[in-house]
Amino acid sequence: MNTLKINSQSLALTDVSYLIKGHFYGEDDRDITVVLDREDALDLIKEVDTSHYQEVTIETEGEYFYVTSSVNGSYLIVENVKAKDGIINAHEGDILILPHYVPQEVREACIDGSAVVIEFALESIYEKLVELIEG
């Protein structure tokens, strides 16, 4: 697992959005899955040009969602992380991105079997500055 330290969730999500929007133009064509809460998933969907995909499936009921972009499969799928019975579904992406706010139970179930896992860790720049100054 790779941990990416961030100091702003909104800036990190802007970059994730840019990554998904440019997936068809990027050099890496592996499937990308991002776990997002409902609000962030809806915000991302508004920005993605779905005309690039042959198949688009969007679920809006739930608390946390897999947003999966596939270049080779030409699909964009937004689906509830949990099945109707409460079990966490397996995701389909080769690359998994997890924001810091994803609950531990969801995080653990999602990570299983992913080739590349990138987890955001929220870090305060102020705290780091103080730490460096105090030496």
VORO-283508 format. One record per residue (C-alpha): y negated, x negated, z; residue in three letters. Coordinates in steps of 0.05 Angstrom, whole numbers, plus 5000, padded with zeros to 4 digits. Example, Ala and Ser with C-alpha at 12.3 -4.5 7.8 and 13.67 -1.06 7.14 Angstrom:
2
509047545156ALA/502147275143SER/
// end
This chain:
135
500050005000MET/493049764983ASN/487349935030THR/480449994999LEU/474949975051LYS/469250445035ILE/462850615071ASN/461451275035SER/466551815020GLN/461952134969SER/460951484930LEU/468451364931ALA/469752064904LEU/464551954850THR/468351334828ASP/475051704830VAL/471952254788SER/469551724738TYR/476551424737LEU/479852104722ILE/474452294670LYS/475551634634GLY/483051624639HIS/484051754565PHE/479351184548TYR/481950674599GLY/486750114588GLU/491950374638ASP/495750984616ASP/499951084678ARG/499551764712ASP/494251804767ILE/494852274826THR/489352374876VAL/490152774940VAL/483853174954LEU/481653734999ASP/479854404968ARG/472454264961GLU/473253574931ASP/478653814883ALA/474254384858LEU/468353894849ASP/472853424809LEU/475453984765ILE/468254174746LYS/467053474719GLU/473453344680VAL/473453504605ASP/479953884602THR/479853914526SER/483053224526HIS/489453514556TYR/494553944520GLN/496554264586GLU/491954444644VAL/494554794706THR/489954924764ILE/491955224831GLU/486355404879THR/490055654941GLU/491355144995GLY/488054625037GLU/490053965003TYR/491653864930PHE/494853374883TYR/490353254823VAL/494652914771THR/492152634704SER/497252424653SER/495252104587VAL/502252044558ASN/504352734581GLY/497453004564SER/496753434625TYR/492053554683LEU/495253904741ILE/491854124805VAL/497054374854GLU/497654524928ASN/500653934965VAL/504954425005LYS/510054894976ALA/510255614999LYS/515355435052ASP/510654915081GLY/514554315055ILE/510353775022ILE/511753734947ASN/513253074913ALA/507652844867HIS/508452614795GLU/503552034790GLY/505051294783ASP/498551134820ILE/496951514884LEU/489951524913ILE/489051774984LEU/482151895015PRO/481451735089HIS/481252465110TYR/488352645087VAL/492452825149PRO/497952335169GLN/503652825156GLU/501252935085VAL/499852195075ARG/506851985096GLU/510352495051ALA/505952314992CYS/506851564995ILE/514451604987ASP/516451334918GLY/509551154892SER/509050514851ALA/501750384870VAL/498450694931VAL/491050614944ILE/488550875010GLU/481150935027PHE/479150695096ALA/472250905119LEU/468450315147GLU/461550295175SER/457049765146ILE/452649815209TYR/458549635253GLU/460349045209LYS/453048805210LEU/452948825285VAL/459548475289GLU/457147915243LEU/450547835279ILE/453847805347GLU/458647295317GLY/
// end
